């Protein structure tokens, strides 16, 4: 088992060194500062919504109101996932296809199935 960990550690070092996609699944093309800020803002908003739901439970709020907020978080999370998926298709998938790795198409299809 220690041998496998060493291999993973080496892969991570290689990724950090050249920025290329590899077994540790880091993005080859880094996100831009503006894009990253937008994604983080969305994520922070959803985190706030989840905290708000917890507060609603503490306040013994009406079930319908809690469910409405849950639906809002689910919708926001789904939209967030589609933004990430689009980014993945436009960067990681395209890069891997250019390298001749057509298996990435199957991976992308499996990811889409998870987002149904």
Jmol script that loads the backbone (N, CA, C; Angstrom):
load data "model"
ATOM      1  N   UNK A   1       0.820  -1.201   0.000  1.00  0.00           N
ATOM      2  CA  UNK A   1       0.000   0.000   0.000  1.00  0.00           C
ATOM      3  C   UNK A   1       0.862   1.262   0.000  1.00  0.00           C
ATOM      4  N   UNK A   2       1.958   1.239   0.730  1.00  0.00           N
ATOM      5  CA  UNK A   2       2.848   2.392   0.781  1.00  0.00           C
ATOM      6  C   UNK A   2       3.415   2.694  -0.600  1.00  0.00           C
ATOM      7  N   UNK A   3       3.655   1.637  -1.411  1.00  0.00           N
ATOM      8  CA  UNK A   3       4.180   1.834  -2.746  1.00  0.00           C
ATOM      9  C   UNK A   3       3.200   2.628  -3.608  1.00  0.00           C
ATOM     10  N   UNK A   4       1.907   2.321  -3.516  1.00  0.00           N
ATOM     11  CA  UNK A   4       0.885   3.044  -4.260  1.00  0.00           C
ATOM     12  C   UNK A   4       0.824   4.506  -3.850  1.00  0.00           C
ATOM     13  N   UNK A   5       0.987   4.755  -2.546  1.00  0.00           N
ATOM     14  CA  UNK A   5       0.981   6.134  -2.066  1.00  0.00           C
ATOM     15  C   UNK A   5       2.153   6.908  -2.640  1.00  0.00           C
ATOM     16  N   UNK A   6       3.308   6.254  -2.744  1.00  0.00           N
ATOM     17  CA  UNK A   6       4.483   6.913  -3.290  1.00  0.00           C
ATOM     18  C   UNK A   6       4.232   7.307  -4.742  1.00  0.00           C
ATOM     19  N   UNK A   7       3.612   6.412  -5.506  1.00  0.00           N
ATOM     20  CA  UNK A   7       3.301   6.710  -6.900  1.00  0.00           C
ATOM     21  C   UNK A   7       2.361   7.902  -6.992  1.00  0.00           C
ATOM     22  N   UNK A   8       1.314   7.934  -6.164  1.00  0.00           N
ATOM     23  CA  UNK A   8       0.379   9.056  -6.174  1.00  0.00           C
ATOM     24  C   UNK A   8       1.074  10.358  -5.799  1.00  0.00           C
ATOM     25  N   UNK A   9       1.975  10.299  -4.837  1.00  0.00           N
ATOM     26  CA  UNK A   9       2.706  11.493  -4.434  1.00  0.00           C
ATOM     27  C   UNK A   9       3.575  11.988  -5.578  1.00  0.00           C
ATOM     28  N   UNK A  10       4.212  11.061  -6.308  1.00  0.00           N
ATOM     29  CA  UNK A  10       5.033  11.451  -7.441  1.00  0.00           C
ATOM     30  C   UNK A  10       4.184  12.100  -8.526  1.00  0.00           C
ATOM     31  N   UNK A  11       2.987  11.521  -8.797  1.00  0.00           N
ATOM     32  CA  UNK A  11       2.093  12.098  -9.792  1.00  0.00           C
ATOM     33  C   UNK A  11       1.691  13.511  -9.400  1.00  0.00           C
ATOM     34  N   UNK A  12       1.381  13.709  -8.117  1.00  0.00           N
ATOM     35  CA  UNK A  12       0.996  15.050  -7.664  1.00  0.00           C
ATOM     36  C   UNK A  12       2.141  16.033  -7.865  1.00  0.00           C
ATOM     37  N   UNK A  13       3.364  15.609  -7.572  1.00  0.00           N
ATOM     38  CA  UNK A  13       4.519  16.485  -7.771  1.00  0.00           C
ATOM     39  C   UNK A  13       4.678  16.815  -9.242  1.00  0.00           C
ATOM     40  N   UNK A  14       4.489  15.815 -10.122  1.00  0.00           N
ATOM     41  CA  UNK A  14       4.604  16.059 -11.550  1.00  0.00           C
ATOM     42  C   UNK A  14       3.548  17.053 -12.010  1.00  0.00           C
ATOM     43  N   UNK A  15       2.318  16.900 -11.515  1.00  0.00           N
ATOM     44  CA  UNK A  15       1.251  17.824 -11.897  1.00  0.00           C
ATOM     45  C   UNK A  15       1.584  19.232 -11.440  1.00  0.00           C
ATOM     46  N   UNK A  16       2.050  19.347 -10.221  1.00  0.00           N
ATOM     47  CA  UNK A  16       2.372  20.669  -9.685  1.00  0.00           C
ATOM     48  C   UNK A  16       3.496  21.301 -10.492  1.00  0.00           C
ATOM     49  N   UNK A  17       4.374  20.468 -10.991  1.00  0.00           N
ATOM     50  CA  UNK A  17       5.517  20.985 -11.739  1.00  0.00           C
ATOM     51  C   UNK A  17       5.173  21.441 -13.138  1.00  0.00           C
ATOM     52  N   UNK A  18       4.287  20.719 -13.841  1.00  0.00           N
ATOM     53  CA  UNK A  18       4.027  21.091 -15.225  1.00  0.00           C
ATOM     54  C   UNK A  18       2.582  21.508 -15.500  1.00  0.00           C
ATOM     55  N   UNK A  19       1.706  21.390 -14.530  1.00  0.00           N
ATOM     56  CA  UNK A  19       0.331  21.837 -14.680  1.00  0.00           C
ATOM     57  C   UNK A  19      -0.515  20.963 -15.582  1.00  0.00           C
ATOM     58  N   UNK A  20      -0.002  19.832 -16.028  1.00  0.00           N
ATOM     59  CA  UNK A  20      -0.753  18.974 -16.939  1.00  0.00           C
ATOM     60  C   UNK A  20      -1.701  18.057 -16.180  1.00  0.00           C
ATOM     61  N   UNK A  21      -2.792  17.691 -16.846  1.00  0.00           N
ATOM     62  CA  UNK A  21      -3.726  16.730 -16.267  1.00  0.00           C
ATOM     63  C   UNK A  21      -3.048  15.375 -16.148  1.00  0.00           C
ATOM     64  N   UNK A  22      -3.276  14.693 -15.053  1.00  0.00           N
ATOM     65  CA  UNK A  22      -2.700  13.369 -14.850  1.00  0.00           C
ATOM     66  C   UNK A  22      -3.588  12.608 -13.878  1.00  0.00           C
ATOM     67  N   UNK A  23      -3.065  11.544 -13.288  1.00  0.00           N
ATOM     68  CA  UNK A  23      -3.838  10.692 -12.397  1.00  0.00           C
ATOM     69  C   UNK A  23      -4.418  11.395 -11.195  1.00  0.00           C
ATOM     70  N   UNK A  24      -3.868  12.524 -10.812  1.00  0.00           N
ATOM     71  CA  UNK A  24      -4.391  13.212  -9.629  1.00  0.00           C
ATOM     72  C   UNK A  24      -5.522  14.170  -9.990  1.00  0.00           C
ATOM     73  N   UNK A  25      -5.848  14.239 -11.276  1.00  0.00           N
ATOM     74  CA  UNK A  25      -6.997  14.995 -11.769  1.00  0.00           C
ATOM     75  C   UNK A  25      -6.943  16.487 -11.461  1.00  0.00           C
ATOM     76  N   UNK A  26      -5.812  17.093 -11.672  1.00  0.00           N
ATOM     77  CA  UNK A  26      -5.749  18.551 -11.594  1.00  0.00           C
ATOM     78  C   UNK A  26      -6.003  19.108 -12.987  1.00  0.00           C
ATOM     79  N   UNK A  27      -6.573  20.291 -13.052  1.00  0.00           N
ATOM     80  CA  UNK A  27      -6.837  20.925 -14.338  1.00  0.00           C
ATOM     81  C   UNK A  27      -5.533  21.274 -15.029  1.00  0.00           C
ATOM     82  N   UNK A  28      -5.497  21.039 -16.335  1.00  0.00           N
ATOM     83  CA  UNK A  28      -4.338  21.431 -17.124  1.00  0.00           C
ATOM     84  C   UNK A  28      -4.321  22.932 -17.342  1.00  0.00           C
ATOM     85  N   UNK A  29      -5.487  23.497 -17.621  1.00  0.00           N
ATOM     86  CA  UNK A  29      -5.621  24.932 -17.831  1.00  0.00           C
ATOM     87  C   UNK A  29      -6.219  25.537 -16.571  1.00  0.00           C
ATOM     88  N   UNK A  30      -5.468  26.372 -15.884  1.00  0.00           N
ATOM     89  CA  UNK A  30      -6.007  26.949 -14.636  1.00  0.00           C
ATOM     90  C   UNK A  30      -7.189  27.886 -14.914  1.00  0.00           C
ATOM     91  N   UNK A  31      -8.058  27.988 -13.941  1.00  0.00           N
ATOM     92  CA  UNK A  31      -9.173  28.923 -14.054  1.00  0.00           C
ATOM     93  C   UNK A  31      -8.630  30.345 -13.939  1.00  0.00           C
ATOM     94  N   UNK A  32      -9.254  31.233 -14.680  1.00  0.00           N
ATOM     95  CA  UNK A  32      -8.876  32.632 -14.583  1.00  0.00           C
ATOM     96  C   UNK A  32      -9.315  33.221 -13.253  1.00  0.00           C
ATOM     97  N   UNK A  33      -8.689  34.307 -12.881  1.00  0.00           N
ATOM     98  CA  UNK A  33      -9.002  34.945 -11.593  1.00  0.00           C
ATOM     99  C   UNK A  33     -10.470  35.367 -11.518  1.00  0.00           C
ATOM    100  N   UNK A  34     -10.982  35.942 -12.592  1.00  0.00           N
ATOM    101  CA  UNK A  34     -12.372  36.401 -12.627  1.00  0.00           C
ATOM    102  C   UNK A  34     -13.328  35.206 -12.538  1.00  0.00           C
ATOM    103  N   UNK A  35     -13.014  34.145 -13.293  1.00  0.00           N
ATOM    104  CA  UNK A  35     -13.851  32.941 -13.281  1.00  0.00           C
ATOM    105  C   UNK A  35     -13.857  32.302 -11.895  1.00  0.00           C
ATOM    106  N   UNK A  36     -12.680  32.177 -11.296  1.00  0.00           N
ATOM    107  CA  UNK A  36     -12.571  31.588  -9.966  1.00  0.00           C
ATOM    108  C   UNK A  36     -13.355  32.404  -8.948  1.00  0.00           C
ATOM    109  N   UNK A  37     -13.268  33.714  -9.042  1.00  0.00           N
ATOM    110  CA  UNK A  37     -13.998  34.587  -8.114  1.00  0.00           C
ATOM    111  C   UNK A  37     -15.506  34.384  -8.259  1.00  0.00           C
ATOM    112  N   UNK A  38     -15.978  34.264  -9.499  1.00  0.00           N
ATOM    113  CA  UNK A  38     -17.400  34.038  -9.738  1.00  0.00           C
ATOM    114  C   UNK A  38     -17.873  32.706  -9.165  1.00  0.00           C
ATOM    115  N   UNK A  39     -17.071  31.656  -9.361  1.00  0.00           N
ATOM    116  CA  UNK A  39     -17.423  30.343  -8.824  1.00  0.00           C
ATOM    117  C   UNK A  39     -17.439  30.364  -7.300  1.00  0.00           C
ATOM    118  N   UNK A  40     -16.451  31.003  -6.710  1.00  0.00           N
ATOM    119  CA  UNK A  40     -16.390  31.087  -5.244  1.00  0.00           C
ATOM    120  C   UNK A  40     -17.567  31.884  -4.691  1.00  0.00           C
ATOM    121  N   UNK A  41     -17.963  32.943  -5.395  1.00  0.00           N
ATOM    122  CA  UNK A  41     -19.119  33.732  -4.953  1.00  0.00           C
ATOM    123  C   UNK A  41     -20.387  32.887  -4.952  1.00  0.00           C
ATOM    124  N   UNK A  42     -20.572  32.105  -6.020  1.00  0.00           N
ATOM    125  CA  UNK A  42     -21.742  31.216  -6.087  1.00  0.00           C
ATOM    126  C   UNK A  42     -21.719  30.214  -4.939  1.00  0.00           C
ATOM    127  N   UNK A  43     -20.555  29.641  -4.710  1.00  0.00           N
ATOM    128  CA  UNK A  43     -20.407  28.643  -3.654  1.00  0.00           C
ATOM    129  C   UNK A  43     -20.686  29.265  -2.285  1.00  0.00           C
ATOM    130  N   UNK A  44     -20.175  30.455  -2.050  1.00  0.00           N
ATOM    131  CA  UNK A  44     -20.418  31.142  -0.774  1.00  0.00           C
ATOM    132  C   UNK A  44     -21.899  31.455  -0.586  1.00  0.00           C
ATOM    133  N   UNK A  45     -22.577  31.814  -1.684  1.00  0.00           N
ATOM    134  CA  UNK A  45     -24.010  32.099  -1.605  1.00  0.00           C
ATOM    135  C   UNK A  45     -24.775  30.837  -1.196  1.00  0.00           C
ATOM    136  N   UNK A  46     -24.397  29.696  -1.802  1.00  0.00           N
ATOM    137  CA  UNK A  46     -25.071  28.440  -1.443  1.00  0.00           C
ATOM    138  C   UNK A  46     -24.782  28.046  -0.003  1.00  0.00           C
ATOM    139  N   UNK A  47     -23.560  28.277   0.439  1.00  0.00           N
ATOM    140  CA  UNK A  47     -23.205  27.990   1.827  1.00  0.00           C
ATOM    141  C   UNK A  47     -24.066  28.829   2.768  1.00  0.00           C
ATOM    142  N   UNK A  48     -24.259  30.081   2.407  1.00  0.00           N
ATOM    143  CA  UNK A  48     -25.117  30.960   3.202  1.00  0.00           C
ATOM    144  C   UNK A  48     -26.559  30.474   3.222  1.00  0.00           C
ATOM    145  N   UNK A  49     -27.030  30.010   2.060  1.00  0.00           N
ATOM    146  CA  UNK A  49     -28.399  29.482   1.999  1.00  0.00           C
ATOM    147  C   UNK A  49     -28.549  28.257   2.896  1.00  0.00           C
ATOM    148  N   UNK A  50     -27.547  27.372   2.883  1.00  0.00           N
ATOM    149  CA  UNK A  50     -27.602  26.184   3.739  1.00  0.00           C
ATOM    150  C   UNK A  50     -27.598  26.569   5.215  1.00  0.00           C
ATOM    151  N   UNK A  51     -26.795  27.543   5.566  1.00  0.00           N
ATOM    152  CA  UNK A  51     -26.779  28.023   6.955  1.00  0.00           C
ATOM    153  C   UNK A  51     -28.139  28.607   7.328  1.00  0.00           C
ATOM    154  N   UNK A  52     -28.740  29.300   6.366  1.00  0.00           N
ATOM    155  CA  UNK A  52     -30.063  29.870   6.594  1.00  0.00           C
ATOM    156  C   UNK A  52     -31.104  28.790   6.860  1.00  0.00           C
ATOM    157  N   UNK A  53     -30.983  27.674   6.165  1.00  0.00           N
ATOM    158  CA  UNK A  53     -31.910  26.556   6.394  1.00  0.00           C
ATOM    159  C   UNK A  53     -31.721  26.020   7.809  1.00  0.00           C
ATOM    160  N   UNK A  54     -30.470  25.903   8.239  1.00  0.00           N
ATOM    161  CA  UNK A  54     -30.209  25.455   9.610  1.00  0.00           C
ATOM    162  C   UNK A  54     -30.833  26.392  10.627  1.00  0.00           C
ATOM    163  N   UNK A  55     -30.743  27.693  10.360  1.00  0.00           N
ATOM    164  CA  UNK A  55     -31.340  28.689  11.261  1.00  0.00           C
ATOM    165  C   UNK A  55     -32.856  28.565  11.261  1.00  0.00           C
ATOM    166  N   UNK A  56     -33.425  28.310  10.088  1.00  0.00           N
ATOM    167  CA  UNK A  56     -34.873  28.131   9.999  1.00  0.00           C
ATOM    168  C   UNK A  56     -35.318  26.948  10.860  1.00  0.00           C
ATOM    169  N   UNK A  57     -34.541  25.878  10.844  1.00  0.00           N
ATOM    170  CA  UNK A  57     -34.871  24.714  11.666  1.00  0.00           C
ATOM    171  C   UNK A  57     -34.805  25.079  13.148  1.00  0.00           C
ATOM    172  N   UNK A  58     -33.758  25.823  13.530  1.00  0.00           N
ATOM    173  CA  UNK A  58     -33.619  26.260  14.923  1.00  0.00           C
ATOM    174  C   UNK A  58     -34.792  27.127  15.359  1.00  0.00           C
ATOM    175  N   UNK A  59     -35.327  27.902  14.428  1.00  0.00           N
ATOM    176  CA  UNK A  59     -36.440  28.801  14.723  1.00  0.00           C
ATOM    177  C   UNK A  59     -37.797  28.112  14.578  1.00  0.00           C
ATOM    178  N   UNK A  60     -37.766  26.809  14.280  1.00  0.00           N
ATOM    179  CA  UNK A  60     -38.989  26.023  14.121  1.00  0.00           C
ATOM    180  C   UNK A  60     -39.914  26.612  13.057  1.00  0.00           C
ATOM    181  N   UNK A  61     -39.300  27.016  11.926  1.00  0.00           N
ATOM    182  CA  UNK A  61     -40.066  27.628  10.836  1.00  0.00           C
ATOM    183  C   UNK A  61     -40.943  26.604  10.129  1.00  0.00           C
ATOM    184  N   UNK A  62     -41.935  27.094   9.470  1.00  0.00           N
ATOM    185  CA  UNK A  62     -42.925  26.299   8.739  1.00  0.00           C
ATOM    186  C   UNK A  62     -42.216  25.409   7.707  1.00  0.00           C
ATOM    187  N   UNK A  63     -42.630  24.143   7.649  1.00  0.00           N
ATOM    188  CA  UNK A  63     -42.003  23.157   6.758  1.00  0.00           C
ATOM    189  C   UNK A  63     -41.983  23.607   5.303  1.00  0.00           C
ATOM    190  N   UNK A  64     -43.082  24.218   4.862  1.00  0.00           N
ATOM    191  CA  UNK A  64     -43.160  24.688   3.477  1.00  0.00           C
ATOM    192  C   UNK A  64     -42.092  25.719   3.167  1.00  0.00           C
ATOM    193  N   UNK A  65     -41.816  26.610   4.133  1.00  0.00           N
ATOM    194  CA  UNK A  65     -40.776  27.620   3.938  1.00  0.00           C
ATOM    195  C   UNK A  65     -39.397  26.973   3.857  1.00  0.00           C
ATOM    196  N   UNK A  66     -39.166  25.976   4.702  1.00  0.00           N
ATOM    197  CA  UNK A  66     -37.879  25.268   4.687  1.00  0.00           C
ATOM    198  C   UNK A  66     -37.708  24.552   3.351  1.00  0.00           C
ATOM    199  N   UNK A  67     -38.757  23.881   2.905  1.00  0.00           N
ATOM    200  CA  UNK A  67     -38.683  23.165   1.631  1.00  0.00           C
ATOM    201  C   UNK A  67     -38.440  24.106   0.456  1.00  0.00           C
ATOM    202  N   UNK A  68     -39.015  25.284   0.509  1.00  0.00           N
ATOM    203  CA  UNK A  68     -38.785  26.277  -0.549  1.00  0.00           C
ATOM    204  C   UNK A  68     -37.302  26.663  -0.599  1.00  0.00           C
ATOM    205  N   UNK A  69     -36.712  26.840   0.572  1.00  0.00           N
ATOM    206  CA  UNK A  69     -35.289  27.185   0.614  1.00  0.00           C
ATOM    207  C   UNK A  69     -34.413  26.012   0.152  1.00  0.00           C
ATOM    208  N   UNK A  70     -34.808  24.799   0.485  1.00  0.00           N
ATOM    209  CA  UNK A  70     -34.073  23.615   0.024  1.00  0.00           C
ATOM    210  C   UNK A  70     -34.109  23.553  -1.497  1.00  0.00           C
ATOM    211  N   UNK A  71     -35.277  23.820  -2.075  1.00  0.00           N
ATOM    212  CA  UNK A  71     -35.409  23.815  -3.536  1.00  0.00           C
ATOM    213  C   UNK A  71     -34.520  24.886  -4.169  1.00  0.00           C
ATOM    214  N   UNK A  72     -34.415  26.038  -3.516  1.00  0.00           N
ATOM    215  CA  UNK A  72     -33.570  27.108  -4.037  1.00  0.00           C
ATOM    216  C   UNK A  72     -32.098  26.695  -4.037  1.00  0.00           C
ATOM    217  N   UNK A  73     -31.664  26.027  -2.974  1.00  0.00           N
ATOM    218  CA  UNK A  73     -30.272  25.570  -2.894  1.00  0.00           C
ATOM    219  C   UNK A  73     -30.019  24.486  -3.940  1.00  0.00           C
ATOM    220  N   UNK A  74     -30.958  23.571  -4.099  1.00  0.00           N
ATOM    221  CA  UNK A  74     -30.803  22.519  -5.110  1.00  0.00           C
ATOM    222  C   UNK A  74     -30.674  23.120  -6.503  1.00  0.00           C
ATOM    223  N   UNK A  75     -31.478  24.102  -6.805  1.00  0.00           N
ATOM    224  CA  UNK A  75     -31.433  24.761  -8.106  1.00  0.00           C
ATOM    225  C   UNK A  75     -30.095  25.481  -8.308  1.00  0.00           C
ATOM    226  N   UNK A  76     -29.646  26.178  -7.277  1.00  0.00           N
ATOM    227  CA  UNK A  76     -28.370  26.883  -7.362  1.00  0.00           C
ATOM    228  C   UNK A  76     -27.213  25.902  -7.552  1.00  0.00           C
ATOM    229  N   UNK A  77     -27.266  24.787  -6.854  1.00  0.00           N
ATOM    230  CA  UNK A  77     -26.218  23.777  -6.966  1.00  0.00           C
ATOM    231  C   UNK A  77     -26.222  23.152  -8.365  1.00  0.00           C
ATOM    232  N   UNK A  78     -27.395  22.887  -8.896  1.00  0.00           N
ATOM    233  CA  UNK A  78     -27.492  22.329 -10.246  1.00  0.00           C
ATOM    234  C   UNK A  78     -26.912  23.300 -11.272  1.00  0.00           C
ATOM    235  N   UNK A  79     -27.232  24.567 -11.159  1.00  0.00           N
ATOM    236  CA  UNK A  79     -26.684  25.575 -12.068  1.00  0.00           C
ATOM    237  C   UNK A  79     -25.166  25.654 -11.950  1.00  0.00           C
ATOM    238  N   UNK A  80     -24.688  25.599 -10.738  1.00  0.00           N
ATOM    239  CA  UNK A  80     -23.246  25.617 -10.465  1.00  0.00           C
ATOM    240  C   UNK A  80     -22.574  24.419 -11.145  1.00  0.00           C
ATOM    241  N   UNK A  81     -23.194  23.249 -11.021  1.00  0.00           N
ATOM    242  CA  UNK A  81     -22.644  22.040 -11.622  1.00  0.00           C
ATOM    243  C   UNK A  81     -22.564  22.172 -13.138  1.00  0.00           C
ATOM    244  N   UNK A  82     -23.569  22.770 -13.757  1.00  0.00           N
ATOM    245  CA  UNK A  82     -23.562  22.920 -15.211  1.00  0.00           C
ATOM    246  C   UNK A  82     -22.475  23.899 -15.665  1.00  0.00           C
ATOM    247  N   UNK A  83     -22.212  24.910 -14.878  1.00  0.00           N
ATOM    248  CA  UNK A  83     -21.115  25.832 -15.197  1.00  0.00           C
ATOM    249  C   UNK A  83     -19.785  25.087 -15.152  1.00  0.00           C
ATOM    250  N   UNK A  84     -19.593  24.277 -14.130  1.00  0.00           N
ATOM    251  CA  UNK A  84     -18.362  23.488 -14.000  1.00  0.00           C
ATOM    252  C   UNK A  84     -18.264  22.475 -15.141  1.00  0.00           C
ATOM    253  N   UNK A  85     -19.378  21.845 -15.483  1.00  0.00           N
ATOM    254  CA  UNK A  85     -19.381  20.877 -16.585  1.00  0.00           C
ATOM    255  C   UNK A  85     -19.006  21.551 -17.899  1.00  0.00           C
ATOM    256  N   UNK A  86     -19.570  22.703 -18.160  1.00  0.00           N
ATOM    257  CA  UNK A  86     -19.242  23.420 -19.395  1.00  0.00           C
ATOM    258  C   UNK A  86     -17.750  23.744 -19.437  1.00  0.00           C
ATOM    259  N   UNK A  87     -17.233  24.228 -18.324  1.00  0.00           N
ATOM    260  CA  UNK A  87     -15.802  24.536 -18.238  1.00  0.00           C
ATOM    261  C   UNK A  87     -14.975  23.279 -18.494  1.00  0.00           C
ATOM    262  N   UNK A  88     -15.401  22.162 -17.921  1.00  0.00           N
ATOM    263  CA  UNK A  88     -14.689  20.888 -18.096  1.00  0.00           C
ATOM    264  C   UNK A  88     -14.673  20.492 -19.567  1.00  0.00           C
ATOM    265  N   UNK A  89     -15.816  20.622 -20.229  1.00  0.00           N
ATOM    266  CA  UNK A  89     -15.908  20.254 -21.639  1.00  0.00           C
ATOM    267  C   UNK A  89     -15.026  21.154 -22.503  1.00  0.00           C
ATOM    268  N   UNK A  90     -15.015  22.442 -22.195  1.00  0.00           N
ATOM    269  CA  UNK A  90     -14.272  23.406 -23.013  1.00  0.00           C
ATOM    270  C   UNK A  90     -12.769  23.362 -22.785  1.00  0.00           C
ATOM    271  N   UNK A  91     -12.343  22.858 -21.636  1.00  0.00           N
ATOM    272  CA  UNK A  91     -10.905  22.850 -21.345  1.00  0.00           C
ATOM    273  C   UNK A  91     -10.369  21.432 -21.251  1.00  0.00           C
ATOM    274  N   UNK A  92     -10.641  20.761 -20.180  1.00  0.00           N
ATOM    275  CA  UNK A  92     -10.051  19.436 -19.914  1.00  0.00           C
ATOM    276  C   UNK A  92     -10.359  18.429 -21.017  1.00  0.00           C
ATOM    277  N   UNK A  93     -11.625  18.341 -21.417  1.00  0.00           N
ATOM    278  CA  UNK A  93     -12.016  17.352 -22.415  1.00  0.00           C
ATOM    279  C   UNK A  93     -11.355  17.668 -23.756  1.00  0.00           C
ATOM    280  N   UNK A  94     -11.420  18.925 -24.175  1.00  0.00           N
ATOM    281  CA  UNK A  94     -10.799  19.326 -25.444  1.00  0.00           C
ATOM    282  C   UNK A  94      -9.300  19.034 -25.420  1.00  0.00           C
ATOM    283  N   UNK A  95      -8.635  19.365 -24.331  1.00  0.00           N
ATOM    284  CA  UNK A  95      -7.193  19.127 -24.221  1.00  0.00           C
ATOM    285  C   UNK A  95      -6.863  17.643 -24.333  1.00  0.00           C
ATOM    286  N   UNK A  96      -7.648  16.810 -23.665  1.00  0.00           N
ATOM    287  CA  UNK A  96      -7.389  15.368 -23.700  1.00  0.00           C
ATOM    288  C   UNK A  96      -7.663  14.781 -25.081  1.00  0.00           C
ATOM    289  N   UNK A  97      -8.697  15.252 -25.748  1.00  0.00           N
ATOM    290  CA  UNK A  97      -8.984  14.772 -27.106  1.00  0.00           C
ATOM    291  C   UNK A  97      -7.844  15.159 -28.038  1.00  0.00           C
ATOM    292  N   UNK A  98      -7.336  16.368 -27.896  1.00  0.00           N
ATOM    293  CA  UNK A  98      -6.202  16.805 -28.732  1.00  0.00           C
ATOM    294  C   UNK A  98      -4.971  15.932 -28.513  1.00  0.00           C
ATOM    295  N   UNK A  99      -4.846  15.390 -27.301  1.00  0.00           N
ATOM    296  CA  UNK A  99      -3.730  14.488 -26.996  1.00  0.00           C
ATOM    297  C   UNK A  99      -3.994  13.073 -27.503  1.00  0.00           C
ATOM    298  N   UNK A 100      -5.209  12.834 -28.016  1.00  0.00           N
ATOM    299  CA  UNK A 100      -5.565  11.512 -28.514  1.00  0.00           C
ATOM    300  C   UNK A 100      -6.260  10.631 -27.496  1.00  0.00           C
ATOM    301  N   UNK A 101      -6.577  11.175 -26.338  1.00  0.00           N
ATOM    302  CA  UNK A 101      -7.250  10.414 -25.283  1.00  0.00           C
ATOM    303  C   UNK A 101      -8.758  10.508 -25.471  1.00  0.00           C
ATOM    304  N   UNK A 102      -9.314   9.582 -26.253  1.00  0.00           N
ATOM    305  CA  UNK A 102     -10.750   9.604 -26.516  1.00  0.00           C
ATOM    306  C   UNK A 102     -11.566   9.017 -25.367  1.00  0.00           C
ATOM    307  N   UNK A 103     -10.915   8.347 -24.417  1.00  0.00           N
ATOM    308  CA  UNK A 103     -11.617   7.808 -23.246  1.00  0.00           C
ATOM    309  C   UNK A 103     -12.229   8.930 -22.411  1.00  0.00           C
ATOM    310  N   UNK A 104     -11.727  10.132 -22.559  1.00  0.00           N
ATOM    311  CA  UNK A 104     -12.256  11.260 -21.800  1.00  0.00           C
ATOM    312  C   UNK A 104     -13.709  11.542 -22.181  1.00  0.00           C
ATOM    313  N   UNK A 105     -14.111  11.153 -23.388  1.00  0.00           N
ATOM    314  CA  UNK A 105     -15.511  11.338 -23.807  1.00  0.00           C
ATOM    315  C   UNK A 105     -16.421  10.468 -22.946  1.00  0.00           C
ATOM    316  N   UNK A 106     -16.018   9.215 -22.719  1.00  0.00           N
ATOM    317  CA  UNK A 106     -16.804   8.326 -21.863  1.00  0.00           C
ATOM    318  C   UNK A 106     -16.892   8.888 -20.451  1.00  0.00           C
ATOM    319  N   UNK A 107     -15.787   9.421 -19.966  1.00  0.00           N
ATOM    320  CA  UNK A 107     -15.780  10.025 -18.632  1.00  0.00           C
ATOM    321  C   UNK A 107     -16.760  11.197 -18.572  1.00  0.00           C
ATOM    322  N   UNK A 108     -16.759  12.029 -19.608  1.00  0.00           N
ATOM    323  CA  UNK A 108     -17.659  13.187 -19.643  1.00  0.00           C
ATOM    324  C   UNK A 108     -19.118  12.744 -19.646  1.00  0.00           C
ATOM    325  N   UNK A 109     -19.418  11.692 -20.394  1.00  0.00           N
ATOM    326  CA  UNK A 109     -20.792  11.169 -20.426  1.00  0.00           C
ATOM    327  C   UNK A 109     -21.198  10.681 -19.040  1.00  0.00           C
ATOM    328  N   UNK A 110     -20.304   9.976 -18.353  1.00  0.00           N
ATOM    329  CA  UNK A 110     -20.599   9.493 -17.001  1.00  0.00           C
ATOM    330  C   UNK A 110     -20.828  10.662 -16.044  1.00  0.00           C
ATOM    331  N   UNK A 111     -20.046  11.712 -16.190  1.00  0.00           N
ATOM    332  CA  UNK A 111     -20.243  12.903 -15.353  1.00  0.00           C
ATOM    333  C   UNK A 111     -21.607  13.532 -15.608  1.00  0.00           C
ATOM    334  N   UNK A 112     -22.005  13.596 -16.862  1.00  0.00           N
ATOM    335  CA  UNK A 112     -23.316  14.159 -17.198  1.00  0.00           C
ATOM    336  C   UNK A 112     -24.443  13.327 -16.583  1.00  0.00           C
ATOM    337  N   UNK A 113     -24.283  12.009 -16.585  1.00  0.00           N
ATOM    338  CA  UNK A 113     -25.287  11.140 -15.983  1.00  0.00           C
ATOM    339  C   UNK A 113     -25.441  11.416 -14.490  1.00  0.00           C
ATOM    340  N   UNK A 114     -24.345  11.746 -13.832  1.00  0.00           N
ATOM    341  CA  UNK A 114     -24.384  12.033 -12.395  1.00  0.00           C
ATOM    342  C   UNK A 114     -25.149  13.314 -12.101  1.00  0.00           C
ATOM    343  N   UNK A 115     -25.226  14.201 -13.075  1.00  0.00           N
ATOM    344  CA  UNK A 115     -25.867  15.498 -12.858  1.00  0.00           C
ATOM    345  C   UNK A 115     -27.345  15.529 -13.209  1.00  0.00           C
ATOM    346  N   UNK A 116     -27.906  14.400 -13.589  1.00  0.00           N
ATOM    347  CA  UNK A 116     -29.305  14.357 -14.043  1.00  0.00           C
ATOM    348  C   UNK A 116     -30.265  15.031 -13.140  1.00  0.00           C
TER     349      UNK A 116
END
end "model"
wireframe off; spacefill off
backbone 0.3
color backbone group
